[in-house]
Amino acid sequence: MDQSTMHRLADHALQAWSRQDIDDVLACYTNDLTYVDPNTQGPIQGAEAMRRYLTKLYEQWDMNWYLKEARLFEDGNGCAALWRATLRRKTGDREVEAHWMDLIIVEGELIKRNEVYFDRALLAPLM
């Protein structure tokens, strides 16, 4: 993957996550994906498990994602990305802004592994 393709994939993925379009999010990933974030209690393996996770996540949260910076790995097989997000529980009116880092490994032009890093303490005011 080159820099232009990486930014195109990041744009598509972030827009899909922000729209909460599960099918469009999954279209950015391989079928045998691995997804990990501080809320998953371990890796999510495969598209169907990811679909279940996203369904539950989107039932509870409104989120908007913005790319701050992405650095393509030298071999082109992924990147490190910095994001900014706004989050709000669907049952509340308070919103927080958070900053995250992702490690993304790609296969072709799809995300194969996505490891998300953020401080869960940022979500405490919304709980």
CNS distance restraints for C-alpha pairs under 8 A (distance, minus, plus):
assign (resid   1 and name CA) (resid   5 and name CA) 6.07 0.50 0.50
assign (resid   1 and name CA) (resid   6 and name CA) 6.48 0.50 0.50
assign (resid   1 and name CA) (resid  76 and name CA) 4.82 0.50 0.50
assign (resid   1 and name CA) (resid  77 and name CA) 6.33 0.50 0.50
assign (resid   1 and name CA) (resid  78 and name CA) 7.62 0.50 0.50
assign (resid   1 and name CA) (resid 108 and name CA) 6.90 0.50 0.50
assign (resid   1 and name CA) (resid 109 and name CA) 6.65 0.50 0.50
assign (resid   2 and name CA) (resid   6 and name CA) 6.19 0.50 0.50
assign (resid   2 and name CA) (resid  72 and name CA) 7.60 0.50 0.50
assign (resid   2 and name CA) (resid  76 and name CA) 6.12 0.50 0.50
assign (resid   3 and name CA) (resid   7 and name CA) 6.30 0.50 0.50
assign (resid   3 and name CA) (resid  72 and name CA) 6.40 0.50 0.50
assign (resid   4 and name CA) (resid   8 and name CA) 6.25 0.50 0.50
assign (resid   5 and name CA) (resid   9 and name CA) 6.12 0.50 0.50
assign (resid   5 and name CA) (resid 109 and name CA) 7.45 0.50 0.50
assign (resid   6 and name CA) (resid  10 and name CA) 6.08 0.50 0.50
assign (resid   6 and name CA) (resid  72 and name CA) 7.39 0.50 0.50
assign (resid   6 and name CA) (resid  79 and name CA) 7.97 0.50 0.50
assign (resid   6 and name CA) (resid 109 and name CA) 7.93 0.50 0.50
assign (resid   7 and name CA) (resid  11 and name CA) 6.02 0.50 0.50
assign (resid   7 and name CA) (resid  70 and name CA) 7.87 0.50 0.50
assign (resid   8 and name CA) (resid  12 and name CA) 6.20 0.50 0.50
assign (resid   9 and name CA) (resid  13 and name CA) 6.00 0.50 0.50
assign (resid   9 and name CA) (resid  28 and name CA) 7.20 0.50 0.50
assign (resid   9 and name CA) (resid 109 and name CA) 7.35 0.50 0.50
assign (resid   9 and name CA) (resid 110 and name CA) 7.70 0.50 0.50
assign (resid  10 and name CA) (resid  14 and name CA) 5.96 0.50 0.50
assign (resid  10 and name CA) (resid  67 and name CA) 7.55 0.50 0.50
assign (resid  11 and name CA) (resid  15 and name CA) 6.08 0.50 0.50
assign (resid  11 and name CA) (resid  67 and name CA) 7.73 0.50 0.50
assign (resid  12 and name CA) (resid  16 and name CA) 6.16 0.50 0.50
assign (resid  12 and name CA) (resid  28 and name CA) 7.59 0.50 0.50
assign (resid  13 and name CA) (resid  17 and name CA) 6.12 0.50 0.50
assign (resid  13 and name CA) (resid  24 and name CA) 7.77 0.50 0.50
assign (resid  13 and name CA) (resid  25 and name CA) 5.92 0.50 0.50
assign (resid  13 and name CA) (resid  28 and name CA) 6.05 0.50 0.50
assign (resid  14 and name CA) (resid  18 and name CA) 6.03 0.50 0.50
assign (resid  14 and name CA) (resid  65 and name CA) 5.65 0.50 0.50
assign (resid  14 and name CA) (resid  66 and name CA) 6.81 0.50 0.50
assign (resid  14 and name CA) (resid  67 and name CA) 7.68 0.50 0.50
assign (resid  15 and name CA) (resid  19 and name CA) 6.07 0.50 0.50
assign (resid  15 and name CA) (resid  65 and name CA) 7.30 0.50 0.50
assign (resid  16 and name CA) (resid  20 and name CA) 5.93 0.50 0.50
assign (resid  16 and name CA) (resid  21 and name CA) 5.35 0.50 0.50
assign (resid  16 and name CA) (resid  22 and name CA) 7.42 0.50 0.50
assign (resid  16 and name CA) (resid  24 and name CA) 5.63 0.50 0.50
assign (resid  16 and name CA) (resid  25 and name CA) 5.19 0.50 0.50
assign (resid  17 and name CA) (resid  21 and name CA) 6.50 0.50 0.50
assign (resid  17 and name CA) (resid  22 and name CA) 7.65 0.50 0.50
assign (resid  17 and name CA) (resid  25 and name CA) 6.05 0.50 0.50
assign (resid  17 and name CA) (resid  63 and name CA) 7.69 0.50 0.50
assign (resid  17 and name CA) (resid  64 and name CA) 7.44 0.50 0.50
assign (resid  17 and name CA) (resid  65 and name CA) 7.19 0.50 0.50
assign (resid  18 and name CA) (resid  62 and name CA) 7.84 0.50 0.50
assign (resid  18 and name CA) (resid  63 and name CA) 5.69 0.50 0.50
assign (resid  18 and name CA) (resid  64 and name CA) 4.56 0.50 0.50
assign (resid  18 and name CA) (resid  65 and name CA) 5.82 0.50 0.50
assign (resid  19 and name CA) (resid  64 and name CA) 7.87 0.50 0.50
assign (resid  20 and name CA) (resid  25 and name CA) 7.79 0.50 0.50
assign (resid  20 and name CA) (resid  58 and name CA) 6.41 0.50 0.50
assign (resid  21 and name CA) (resid  25 and name CA) 6.11 0.50 0.50
assign (resid  22 and name CA) (resid  26 and name CA) 6.11 0.50 0.50
assign (resid  22 and name CA) (resid  51 and name CA) 6.69 0.50 0.50
assign (resid  22 and name CA) (resid  54 and name CA) 6.67 0.50 0.50
assign (resid  22 and name CA) (resid  55 and name CA) 7.43 0.50 0.50
assign (resid  23 and name CA) (resid  27 and name CA) 6.15 0.50 0.50
assign (resid  24 and name CA) (resid  28 and name CA) 6.86 0.50 0.50
assign (resid  25 and name CA) (resid  29 and name CA) 7.29 0.50 0.50
assign (resid  26 and name CA) (resid  30 and name CA) 7.75 0.50 0.50
assign (resid  26 and name CA) (resid  47 and name CA) 6.73 0.50 0.50
assign (resid  26 and name CA) (resid  50 and name CA) 7.80 0.50 0.50
assign (resid  26 and name CA) (resid  51 and name CA) 7.50 0.50 0.50
assign (resid  27 and name CA) (resid 110 and name CA) 8.00 0.50 0.50
assign (resid  28 and name CA) (resid 110 and name CA) 5.39 0.50 0.50
assign (resid  28 and name CA) (resid 111 and name CA) 6.11 0.50 0.50
assign (resid  29 and name CA) (resid  33 and name CA) 6.23 0.50 0.50
assign (resid  29 and name CA) (resid  47 and name CA) 7.81 0.50 0.50
assign (resid  29 and name CA) (resid 110 and name CA) 4.97 0.50 0.50
assign (resid  29 and name CA) (resid 111 and name CA) 4.42 0.50 0.50
assign (resid  29 and name CA) (resid 112 and name CA) 5.91 0.50 0.50
assign (resid  30 and name CA) (resid  47 and name CA) 7.46 0.50 0.50
assign (resid  30 and name CA) (resid 107 and name CA) 7.49 0.50 0.50
assign (resid  30 and name CA) (resid 110 and name CA) 5.76 0.50 0.50
assign (resid  30 and name CA) (resid 111 and name CA) 5.99 0.50 0.50
assign (resid  30 and name CA) (resid 112 and name CA) 5.32 0.50 0.50
assign (resid  31 and name CA) (resid  46 and name CA) 5.61 0.50 0.50
assign (resid  31 and name CA) (resid  47 and name CA) 5.00 0.50 0.50
assign (resid  32 and name CA) (resid  45 and name CA) 6.57 0.50 0.50
assign (resid  32 and name CA) (resid  46 and name CA) 4.41 0.50 0.50
assign (resid  32 and name CA) (resid  47 and name CA) 6.40 0.50 0.50
assign (resid  32 and name CA) (resid 112 and name CA) 6.99 0.50 0.50
assign (resid  33 and name CA) (resid  44 and name CA) 7.85 0.50 0.50
assign (resid  33 and name CA) (resid  45 and name CA) 5.81 0.50 0.50
assign (resid  33 and name CA) (resid  46 and name CA) 4.89 0.50 0.50
assign (resid  33 and name CA) (resid  47 and name CA) 6.42 0.50 0.50
assign (resid  33 and name CA) (resid 111 and name CA) 7.14 0.50 0.50
assign (resid  33 and name CA) (resid 112 and name CA) 4.65 0.50 0.50
assign (resid  33 and name CA) (resid 113 and name CA) 5.69 0.50 0.50
assign (resid  33 and name CA) (resid 114 and name CA) 8.00 0.50 0.50
assign (resid  34 and name CA) (resid  43 and name CA) 6.21 0.50 0.50
assign (resid  34 and name CA) (resid  44 and name CA) 5.53 0.50 0.50
assign (resid  34 and name CA) (resid  45 and name CA) 4.75 0.50 0.50
assign (resid  34 and name CA) (resid  46 and name CA) 6.40 0.50 0.50
assign (resid  34 and name CA) (resid 112 and name CA) 6.31 0.50 0.50
assign (resid  34 and name CA) (resid 113 and name CA) 4.70 0.50 0.50
assign (resid  34 and name CA) (resid 114 and name CA) 6.36 0.50 0.50
assign (resid  35 and name CA) (resid  43 and name CA) 5.60 0.50 0.50
assign (resid  35 and name CA) (resid  44 and name CA) 5.03 0.50 0.50
assign (resid  35 and name CA) (resid  45 and name CA) 6.70 0.50 0.50
assign (resid  35 and name CA) (resid  50 and name CA) 7.60 0.50 0.50
assign (resid  35 and name CA) (resid 113 and name CA) 5.85 0.50 0.50
assign (resid  35 and name CA) (resid 114 and name CA) 4.87 0.50 0.50
assign (resid  35 and name CA) (resid 115 and name CA) 5.96 0.50 0.50
assign (resid  35 and name CA) (resid 116 and name CA) 7.97 0.50 0.50
assign (resid  36 and name CA) (resid  40 and name CA) 6.18 0.50 0.50
assign (resid  36 and name CA) (resid  42 and name CA) 6.31 0.50 0.50
assign (resid  36 and name CA) (resid  43 and name CA) 4.77 0.50 0.50
assign (resid  36 and name CA) (resid  44 and name CA) 6.26 0.50 0.50
assign (resid  36 and name CA) (resid 114 and name CA) 6.34 0.50 0.50
assign (resid  36 and name CA) (resid 115 and name CA) 4.83 0.50 0.50
assign (resid  36 and name CA) (resid 116 and name CA) 6.07 0.50 0.50
assign (resid  37 and name CA) (resid  41 and name CA) 7.81 0.50 0.50
assign (resid  37 and name CA) (resid  42 and name CA) 7.79 0.50 0.50
assign (resid  37 and name CA) (resid  43 and name CA) 7.85 0.50 0.50
assign (resid  37 and name CA) (resid 115 and name CA) 6.00 0.50 0.50
assign (resid  37 and name CA) (resid 116 and name CA) 4.63 0.50 0.50
assign (resid  37 and name CA) (resid 117 and name CA) 6.27 0.50 0.50
assign (resid  37 and name CA) (resid 118 and name CA) 7.99 0.50 0.50
assign (resid  38 and name CA) (resid 116 and name CA) 7.24 0.50 0.50
assign (resid  38 and name CA) (resid 117 and name CA) 6.79 0.50 0.50
assign (resid  38 and name CA) (resid 118 and name CA) 7.12 0.50 0.50
assign (resid  38 and name CA) (resid 120 and name CA) 7.07 0.50 0.50
assign (resid  40 and name CA) (resid  44 and name CA) 7.19 0.50 0.50
assign (resid  44 and name CA) (resid  49 and name CA) 6.17 0.50 0.50
assign (resid  44 and name CA) (resid  50 and name CA) 6.26 0.50 0.50
assign (resid  45 and name CA) (resid  49 and name CA) 6.18 0.50 0.50
assign (resid  45 and name CA) (resid  50 and name CA) 7.11 0.50 0.50
assign (resid  46 and name CA) (resid  50 and name CA) 6.29 0.50 0.50
assign (resid  47 and name CA) (resid  51 and name CA) 6.07 0.50 0.50
assign (resid  48 and name CA) (resid  52 and name CA) 6.39 0.50 0.50
assign (resid  49 and name CA) (resid  53 and name CA) 6.28 0.50 0.50
assign (resid  50 and name CA) (resid  54 and name CA) 6.06 0.50 0.50
assign (resid  51 and name CA) (resid  55 and name CA) 6.08 0.50 0.50
assign (resid  52 and name CA) (resid  56 and name CA) 6.44 0.50 0.50
assign (resid  53 and name CA) (resid  57 and name CA) 6.10 0.50 0.50
assign (resid  54 and name CA) (resid  58 and name CA) 5.84 0.50 0.50
assign (resid  55 and name CA) (resid  59 and name CA) 6.23 0.50 0.50
assign (resid  56 and name CA) (resid  60 and name CA) 6.79 0.50 0.50
assign (resid  57 and name CA) (resid  61 and name CA) 6.16 0.50 0.50
assign (resid  58 and name CA) (resid  62 and name CA) 6.86 0.50 0.50
assign (resid  59 and name CA) (resid  90 and name CA) 7.56 0.50 0.50
assign (resid  60 and name CA) (resid  89 and name CA) 5.76 0.50 0.50
assign (resid  60 and name CA) (resid  90 and name CA) 5.47 0.50 0.50
assign (resid  60 and name CA) (resid  91 and name CA) 7.57 0.50 0.50
assign (resid  61 and name CA) (resid  87 and name CA) 6.83 0.50 0.50
assign (resid  61 and name CA) (resid  88 and name CA) 5.77 0.50 0.50
assign (resid  61 and name CA) (resid  89 and name CA) 4.51 0.50 0.50
assign (resid  61 and name CA) (resid  90 and name CA) 5.28 0.50 0.50
assign (resid  62 and name CA) (resid  87 and name CA) 5.78 0.50 0.50
assign (resid  62 and name CA) (resid  88 and name CA) 5.19 0.50 0.50
assign (resid  62 and name CA) (resid  89 and name CA) 6.09 0.50 0.50
assign (resid  62 and name CA) (resid  90 and name CA) 6.11 0.50 0.50
assign (resid  63 and name CA) (resid  85 and name CA) 6.69 0.50 0.50
assign (resid  63 and name CA) (resid  86 and name CA) 5.57 0.50 0.50
assign (resid  63 and name CA) (resid  87 and name CA) 4.55 0.50 0.50
assign (resid  63 and name CA) (resid  88 and name CA) 6.51 0.50 0.50
assign (resid  64 and name CA) (resid  85 and name CA) 5.41 0.50 0.50
assign (resid  64 and name CA) (resid  86 and name CA) 5.28 0.50 0.50
assign (resid  64 and name CA) (resid  87 and name CA) 6.75 0.50 0.50
assign (resid  65 and name CA) (resid  83 and name CA) 6.87 0.50 0.50
assign (resid  65 and name CA) (resid  84 and name CA) 5.99 0.50 0.50
assign (resid  65 and name CA) (resid  85 and name CA) 4.52 0.50 0.50
assign (resid  65 and name CA) (resid  86 and name CA) 6.82 0.50 0.50
assign (resid  66 and name CA) (resid  83 and name CA) 5.64 0.50 0.50
assign (resid  66 and name CA) (resid  84 and name CA) 5.16 0.50 0.50
assign (resid  66 and name CA) (resid  85 and name CA) 6.09 0.50 0.50
assign (resid  67 and name CA) (resid  81 and name CA) 7.48 0.50 0.50
assign (resid  67 and name CA) (resid  82 and name CA) 6.39 0.50 0.50
assign (resid  67 and name CA) (resid  83 and name CA) 4.68 0.50 0.50
assign (resid  67 and name CA) (resid  84 and name CA) 6.42 0.50 0.50
assign (resid  68 and name CA) (resid  81 and name CA) 7.61 0.50 0.50
assign (resid  68 and name CA) (resid  82 and name CA) 5.40 0.50 0.50
assign (resid  68 and name CA) (resid  83 and name CA) 5.13 0.50 0.50
assign (resid  68 and name CA) (resid  84 and name CA) 6.52 0.50 0.50
assign (resid  69 and name CA) (resid  81 and name CA) 5.71 0.50 0.50
assign (resid  69 and name CA) (resid  82 and name CA) 5.14 0.50 0.50
assign (resid  69 and name CA) (resid  83 and name CA) 7.05 0.50 0.50
assign (resid  70 and name CA) (resid  79 and name CA) 6.44 0.50 0.50
assign (resid  70 and name CA) (resid  80 and name CA) 5.66 0.50 0.50
assign (resid  70 and name CA) (resid  81 and name CA) 4.14 0.50 0.50
assign (resid  70 and name CA) (resid  82 and name CA) 6.21 0.50 0.50
assign (resid  71 and name CA) (resid  79 and name CA) 5.29 0.50 0.50
assign (resid  71 and name CA) (resid  80 and name CA) 5.33 0.50 0.50
assign (resid  71 and name CA) (resid  81 and name CA) 6.35 0.50 0.50
assign (resid  72 and name CA) (resid  76 and name CA) 6.13 0.50 0.50
assign (resid  72 and name CA) (resid  77 and name CA) 7.87 0.50 0.50
assign (resid  72 and name CA) (resid  78 and name CA) 5.99 0.50 0.50
assign (resid  72 and name CA) (resid  79 and name CA) 4.25 0.50 0.50
assign (resid  72 and name CA) (resid  80 and name CA) 6.71 0.50 0.50
assign (resid  73 and name CA) (resid  77 and name CA) 6.41 0.50 0.50
assign (resid  73 and name CA) (resid  78 and name CA) 5.58 0.50 0.50
assign (resid  73 and name CA) (resid  79 and name CA) 5.13 0.50 0.50
assign (resid  73 and name CA) (resid  80 and name CA) 7.54 0.50 0.50
assign (resid  77 and name CA) (resid 105 and name CA) 5.82 0.50 0.50
assign (resid  77 and name CA) (resid 106 and name CA) 5.31 0.50 0.50
assign (resid  77 and name CA) (resid 107 and name CA) 6.88 0.50 0.50
assign (resid  78 and name CA) (resid 103 and name CA) 7.64 0.50 0.50
assign (resid  78 and name CA) (resid 104 and name CA) 5.19 0.50 0.50
assign (resid  78 and name CA) (resid 105 and name CA) 4.18 0.50 0.50
assign (resid  78 and name CA) (resid 106 and name CA) 5.13 0.50 0.50
assign (resid  79 and name CA) (resid 103 and name CA) 6.20 0.50 0.50
assign (resid  79 and name CA) (resid 104 and name CA) 5.32 0.50 0.50
assign (resid  79 and name CA) (resid 105 and name CA) 6.70 0.50 0.50
assign (resid  80 and name CA) (resid 101 and name CA) 7.08 0.50 0.50
assign (resid  80 and name CA) (resid 102 and name CA) 5.71 0.50 0.50
assign (resid  80 and name CA) (resid 103 and name CA) 4.80 0.50 0.50
assign (resid  80 and name CA) (resid 104 and name CA) 6.24 0.50 0.50
assign (resid  81 and name CA) (resid 101 and name CA) 5.57 0.50 0.50
assign (resid  81 and name CA) (resid 102 and name CA) 5.16 0.50 0.50
assign (resid  81 and name CA) (resid 103 and name CA) 6.63 0.50 0.50
assign (resid  81 and name CA) (resid 104 and name CA) 7.69 0.50 0.50
assign (resid  82 and name CA) (resid  99 and name CA) 7.20 0.50 0.50
assign (resid  82 and name CA) (resid 100 and name CA) 5.73 0.50 0.50
assign (resid  82 and name CA) (resid 101 and name CA) 4.58 0.50 0.50
assign (resid  82 and name CA) (resid 102 and name CA) 6.54 0.50 0.50
assign (resid  83 and name CA) (resid  99 and name CA) 5.62 0.50 0.50
assign (resid  83 and name CA) (resid 100 and name CA) 5.12 0.50 0.50
assign (resid  83 and name CA) (resid 101 and name CA) 6.21 0.50 0.50
assign (resid  83 and name CA) (resid 102 and name CA) 7.91 0.50 0.50
assign (resid  84 and name CA) (resid  97 and name CA) 7.04 0.50 0.50
assign (resid  84 and name CA) (resid  98 and name CA) 5.75 0.50 0.50
assign (resid  84 and name CA) (resid  99 and name CA) 4.52 0.50 0.50
assign (resid  84 and name CA) (resid 100 and name CA) 6.36 0.50 0.50
assign (resid  85 and name CA) (resid  97 and name CA) 5.60 0.50 0.50
assign (resid  85 and name CA) (resid  98 and name CA) 5.26 0.50 0.50
assign (resid  85 and name CA) (resid  99 and name CA) 6.32 0.50 0.50
assign (resid  85 and name CA) (resid 100 and name CA) 7.84 0.50 0.50
assign (resid  86 and name CA) (resid  95 and name CA) 6.58 0.50 0.50
assign (resid  86 and name CA) (resid  96 and name CA) 5.62 0.50 0.50
assign (resid  86 and name CA) (resid  97 and name CA) 4.43 0.50 0.50
assign (resid  86 and name CA) (resid  98 and name CA) 6.32 0.50 0.50
assign (resid  87 and name CA) (resid  95 and name CA) 5.50 0.50 0.50
assign (resid  87 and name CA) (resid  96 and name CA) 5.45 0.50 0.50
assign (resid  87 and name CA) (resid  97 and name CA) 6.43 0.50 0.50
assign (resid  87 and name CA) (resid  98 and name CA) 7.72 0.50 0.50
assign (resid  88 and name CA) (resid  92 and name CA) 6.76 0.50 0.50
assign (resid  88 and name CA) (resid  93 and name CA) 6.80 0.50 0.50
assign (resid  88 and name CA) (resid  94 and name CA) 6.12 0.50 0.50
assign (resid  88 and name CA) (resid  95 and name CA) 4.63 0.50 0.50
assign (resid  88 and name CA) (resid  96 and name CA) 6.73 0.50 0.50
assign (resid  88 and name CA) (resid 126 and name CA) 7.12 0.50 0.50
assign (resid  89 and name CA) (resid  93 and name CA) 7.35 0.50 0.50
assign (resid  89 and name CA) (resid  94 and name CA) 7.68 0.50 0.50
assign (resid  89 and name CA) (resid  95 and name CA) 7.78 0.50 0.50
assign (resid  89 and name CA) (resid 126 and name CA) 6.70 0.50 0.50
assign (resid  92 and name CA) (resid 126 and name CA) 7.69 0.50 0.50
assign (resid  94 and name CA) (resid 126 and name CA) 6.74 0.50 0.50
assign (resid  95 and name CA) (resid 126 and name CA) 7.44 0.50 0.50
assign (resid  96 and name CA) (resid 122 and name CA) 7.50 0.50 0.50
assign (resid  96 and name CA) (resid 123 and name CA) 7.39 0.50 0.50
assign (resid  96 and name CA) (resid 126 and name CA) 7.82 0.50 0.50
assign (resid  98 and name CA) (resid 122 and name CA) 6.83 0.50 0.50
assign (resid  99 and name CA) (resid 118 and name CA) 7.03 0.50 0.50
assign (resid 100 and name CA) (resid 116 and name CA) 7.14 0.50 0.50
assign (resid 100 and name CA) (resid 117 and name CA) 5.82 0.50 0.50
assign (resid 100 and name CA) (resid 118 and name CA) 5.01 0.50 0.50
assign (resid 101 and name CA) (resid 116 and name CA) 6.02 0.50 0.50
assign (resid 101 and name CA) (resid 117 and name CA) 5.21 0.50 0.50
assign (resid 101 and name CA) (resid 118 and name CA) 6.71 0.50 0.50
assign (resid 102 and name CA) (resid 114 and name CA) 6.66 0.50 0.50
assign (resid 102 and name CA) (resid 115 and name CA) 5.49 0.50 0.50
assign (resid 102 and name CA) (resid 116 and name CA) 4.51 0.50 0.50
assign (resid 102 and name CA) (resid 117 and name CA) 6.05 0.50 0.50
assign (resid 103 and name CA) (resid 113 and name CA) 7.85 0.50 0.50
assign (resid 103 and name CA) (resid 114 and name CA) 5.83 0.50 0.50
assign (resid 103 and name CA) (resid 115 and name CA) 5.08 0.50 0.50
assign (resid 103 and name CA) (resid 116 and name CA) 6.59 0.50 0.50
assign (resid 104 and name CA) (resid 111 and name CA) 6.69 0.50 0.50
assign (resid 104 and name CA) (resid 112 and name CA) 7.59 0.50 0.50
assign (resid 104 and name CA) (resid 113 and name CA) 5.70 0.50 0.50
assign (resid 104 and name CA) (resid 114 and name CA) 4.69 0.50 0.50
assign (resid 104 and name CA) (resid 115 and name CA) 6.51 0.50 0.50
assign (resid 105 and name CA) (resid 111 and name CA) 5.98 0.50 0.50
assign (resid 105 and name CA) (resid 112 and name CA) 5.63 0.50 0.50
assign (resid 105 and name CA) (resid 113 and name CA) 4.98 0.50 0.50
assign (resid 105 and name CA) (resid 114 and name CA) 6.55 0.50 0.50
assign (resid 106 and name CA) (resid 110 and name CA) 5.40 0.50 0.50
assign (resid 106 and name CA) (resid 111 and name CA) 4.37 0.50 0.50
assign (resid 106 and name CA) (resid 112 and name CA) 4.99 0.50 0.50
assign (resid 106 and name CA) (resid 113 and name CA) 6.81 0.50 0.50
assign (resid 107 and name CA) (resid 111 and name CA) 6.30 0.50 0.50
assign (resid 107 and name CA) (resid 112 and name CA) 5.83 0.50 0.50
assign (resid 120 and name CA) (resid 124 and name CA) 7.28 0.50 0.50
assign (resid 123 and name CA) (resid 127 and name CA) 6.73 0.50 0.50
